[in-house]
Amino acid sequence: MASHGKVKVGIIGSQFEADIHAASFQLMPEEAEVVAAASPTPAHVEAFAKKYNIPRVFLDYREMIKERDIEMITIAAPNLLHAQMTIDCARAGKHVVCEKPLCMTLDEADEMIAVCRERGVLLMYAEELFFTPKYVRAKEMADLGAFGEIYLVKQCEKHFGPHSDWFWDVKRSGGGVFMDMGCHGLAFCSWFLNRPKVKSIFCQMGTYVHHGKTIGEDDCICIVEFENGARGLIENSWARRGGMDDRIEVYGSGGLTYGTLHIGIASPTYSETGYDYAVEKAPTTTGWSFPVYEELWNYGFPHEMRHFARCVRGKEEPAATGEDGRLVMELLYAGYESARRGAKVDIPFHPGAAKRPIELWKGPLD
């Protein structure tokens, strides 16, 4: 592999998250370039490659990772595929950026970490909230003592449901909204507080709106207790109408701060006929809507991908690692166990033989 110049990237996937990856590399093109994409659906991957001028297309990612010049792979595939794809990429000598959640089980997480370490490649966990400019600034202020001793960090992400059908199928996704978006809040609270040990987790969840689509939960409230005395409060929903709501609140002995990814970058708009796009997950643009600008930039995706490329070149140390992803997996399992018990679950926690986090709440699915 090259030791200088732009990092050559291959993307596994060709739909929503893969589109974000490709667009993000183009927004910050100085460190990396996408040279290949792989997806088993010809029409999808060909359209994706054409949209982003990606020169090489593969229907099997295992063929793509044979390309000698490709240095880093980003995985934007369903959750149940993450582990095997990561292992295959590592054995081919490729650095890996794996989308959240890291995988389906703790055993998979351990194997992914071990194989990447053994092969001398980076396993980087794609948690964009570590790079969201507004949230990064809040953490900088917190680390400077602006809010005194922090006792509560809240992260909220809600909308009316995911883009792709596989999210609704818990055998493929591993769970509902807590698996899909709770992983963001769990990672964010740990990172914001500088990764203190987790003491316990408590979750309440249910399926309130989407009974016909999934047996997974579509709304969840989670409280995480850290050993330093701080708490994380995480709210997630697939049952919120009106588009995306993504925000944080931080409270300390000497101050507080709020942050939202949409207020402040949106323009209140009224249209009788509607228009092309307002914001992620917004179902319509007729009537009142709140179109945003530079959406990916404000979410932090370009900063994330630039950082990962710089890590491949040794210019930076990974801010989001496989170990971060493993902690999130442990907390996801413990959260579903908490929902089953109706009580706190202590950390560390091992889920036993469960193949998917949601099985600790719903029971075995196979």
N, C-alpha and C positions, 0 to 999 in steps of 0.2 A: 504493500500500500504506500501511497505517497505520504510524505512528511510535511508537505507544504501545499499551497494553493487551495482552491475550494474543495471542500469535502464532497465527494460524489455519493449521492443518496438514492436509495431505492425505496419505494413506498409499497407496502402490502395493503391493498384495499383501493377502492375507486369511488366510494360514495361520500357521505357527509363528512366524516372525520378525515378521510384521506384528502378531500377537497380543502379542508382547513390546513392540513400539513403543507400541501403544494402551494397554496396561496401565501402561507406564512413565509416559506423559503423565498418566494418571489418578492415579498415586501422587504425582506432583509437579505439581499442576494450576495453580499460580499464574502460570506463565510462558507456557503454551500450551494450546490446546484442539484436538482432532481434529474437523474439521468435514466431512471427506469421505474416502471410501475407494474404490479402483478395483481391480477384478480381473475377468478375463474369464469366471470361473465364477460364474454367478448365485447358486447355492445357497450357495457359500462366502462370497461377499461380503455377501450379505443376512444370513446368520447372524452374521457378524463384526460388521456394523454394528449389529445388534440387541443383541448382547452388550455393546457399548461405547457404545450410544446415539449412534452416529454418524449425523447427519441426512441426509447426501447420499451416494448410492451410484452408481457408474459402472462400466460394463463395459469401458470404454476409457479408459485414463489420459489420453489426449490430449484427451478431452472434459473431464476433471476439471481439467486445468491451464489451461483457458480461464476458469475461475471467478476473477473479479477479486479477491475478498477473500482467496483462499488465498495465503499468503506463503511457506510452506516445504513441501517434499515430502520424505517419507522413502521410500526405495526398498528394498523387501523382496521382491525378485523374483529369479529365477535369474540366475546370473552373466553369461550371454551377453547379457542384456537391459540390463545396468547402463549401458553407454556410451550407447546411443541414448536411453534414458529420461532420463539426466542431461542430455544435449544438448538434448532437447526441452523439458525443464523449464526449463533456463537460458534458452533462447530465448523462453520464455513469461514470463520475468522472475521465476522462482521460485528461492529458495534451495534447495539440495539437500543432503540427508543420504543418503549412499549406503552401503549395507551392504558389508561385506567379502566377498571381495576386491573391489577397486575395479572391475575390469573383466576383460578377457581378454588384452589385448595392451598393450605400451608405447605403441604409436601411439594406441590408444584413450584411454589415460590422458592422453597429451599433449593430445589434442583436447578431452577433458572439461575439463581444467584451463584450456586456452586459451579455450574458449567461455564458461565461467563467468566468467573474468576479463574478457573482452570485454563481456559483458552486465552486469557489475557485481553479480553474485550470488555468494554463498558456496558453495563446494564443501566439505562437511564429511564426513569419513571416519568411519564408525560403528565405531570400535574401542573396545569397552566396557572393555577392560583398562586403558585410561588413566584410568578413572573408578571402578574397583572399590575400595571403601573400604579394604579390607585391603592391597591392593597400593599404593594411593596413599600410605598411611601408611608402608609400607616405603620408598618412594621419598623421602618427606620425610625420613626418618631417614638414608637414604644421602646425600642432598644436604647434610645437616647434618654429614656426616663420621663418622657413628656406626660405620661399618664400615671406615674407612680407605680405601685405594685399592682399588676393586673390580676383581677379576680374572675373576670368573665370575658370570653371571646365567643361571639355568635356568628355563625355563617348560615345563610339561607339561600337555597336555590329551588325555584318552583316554576313549573310550566304545565301544559296540559298533555304532556306525553312525548315520547321519543319519536325520532324520524323513521327508524327502520323496524320492521316487523320482529326481527329476532330479539329485540329488547323485551317484548311482551312474553316470549317463550322462556320460562325460567330454566328449562333444561339447557338452553343455550347461553343464557345470560347469568344464571346463578342466583338471581333474585330480582326484586322489583326496584322501586325508586331508591331505596337505601343502598342497594348494590350499585345502582347507576350513578347516583349523585351524592349519596352519603359519603362515598369514598373521597369526594372533594373536601367536604367539611371536616372529616376525620384528619386528613392530611394537613389541611389548612390550620386547624387549631393547634396541632402538634408543632408544625413549622413556626407559626406565629409566636408561640411560647418558647421557642428554642429547644424543642424536643425533650421536655421533661418526661419521666416515666409515667405511664398511665396506671391509675389505681383501679378504676372501675368504669363500667359503662351501663347505661340504662336506656332502653328503647321502648316506645309504644308505636305500633304500626297497625295499619288495616287497609283493606281494599274498599274504598268508599264510592268510587265513580265508575271504574273500568272493569266491572265484574265480568262483562262479556268478552274482554280481551285477554285477561291474564288472571292467574291465581296469585300473582305477586302483589305485594303491597303497593298502593299508589299514594300513600301519605305516611310520613314517619317523623317522629320527634325523638331526638337522641340527646342525652346528657353524658358527657365524659368528665370524669374526675381525674385530675393529675396529682401526682405526689407532691408538687410544690404548692398545692392548695387552690390552684386555679381550676376553673371549669370551662368546658366547651359546650355550647348549646347549638345543635345542628337541626335545622328544619328543612325537610325535603318534600316535594309534592309533584306528582303527575296529574293532580286534580285541580290545578289553578288555571282558570281561564284568563285570556287576555295577553298571552305571550310570556316572555321570560321575566322573572324577578330574581336578581342575584345581588346580594348585599352582605355586608358585615357590620358588626357593632363591637366595639372594644371598650371595656370599662375597667378603670383602675382607681386606686386610692387618691390619685391626684389629677384625674381628668378622664376624658372619653373621646372617642371619634366614631363617626359613621362613614360608611362608604357604600356606594351603589354603582353598578356597572352601567346603569342606563340613565338615571337622573343626572343631568349635567352634560350628557352627550346626545340627548334626544331633542327633537324639535316638535313641539305640539302641533299637530296637523289635522285638518279636517278635509275629507274628500268624499263627494257623492259617488264617484265612480270607482275609486280605488286606484292603486298604482302597483309597481312591481314588488317592492320589498320594504318592510319597516324594521323589523328586528327578529332575531332568532325566535322561533316557535310562535310568532304572532300569526293567528289563523286568518286574519283579514286586514285589509288596508282601507276599507270603506268606513265612513263616519270618522270619529276621532281615533287617531293613532299617533305613535311616537317614534318616527323613524330616527335611527341612529347613524352616525358617520364614523368611519374608521373602526368598524366593529371589532375586527380581529386584533387590531393594534391595542384597543382598550381592554380586550380580554387578556392580552399578554402572549398570544400564540407565536407571533414572529420573534419576540424576545426569547421565548422558550427554545425554539428551534435553532436560533442563532447561538444561544448558550450551549446547546448540545453539540453543535458542530465545532465550536471552540474547544469543548472538552476533548473531542476526538483529536484535535491538533495539540493538546496539552496546554492550551492557553488559559483554561479555567478548570476548576474541580467541580464535578457534578453536584448541583444543588438539590437534585431529586433522584434518588437511587433506588435500586431494587430493594434495599432494606426499608426504605420509606414505604414502598408498595407492600412489602411483607407485613409491616406493622398494620397498615390499613386492612389487609386481609384478615389478620387476627381480630381486629376490632369489629369488622363486618360480621364474622362468625359469632363473636361474643354478643353483638347487638341483636342478632336474630335469636340467640339463646335467651337473652334478656326478655325479648318480646314474648317468647314462649312461657317463661317462668313468671313474668310480671314482676320481676325483681332485678336488682343490680347484679351484675356478673363481674367478679374480680378478674383482674389481669395480672399475670399472664393466664391465657386460656388456650386449651387445645380442644378442637372440635371432635376428636375421635374419628369415626369412619365416614362422616358425612361427606358426600361428593360435591355438594354445593352449599353455600351459606344458608340459603332459604330453607334447606331441609331441617335445620335446627328449629325452625318455626313451624313449618308445614308437615314435617315428616318425610321419609324417603319417597322419591319420585319415580324410581325404577322398580 
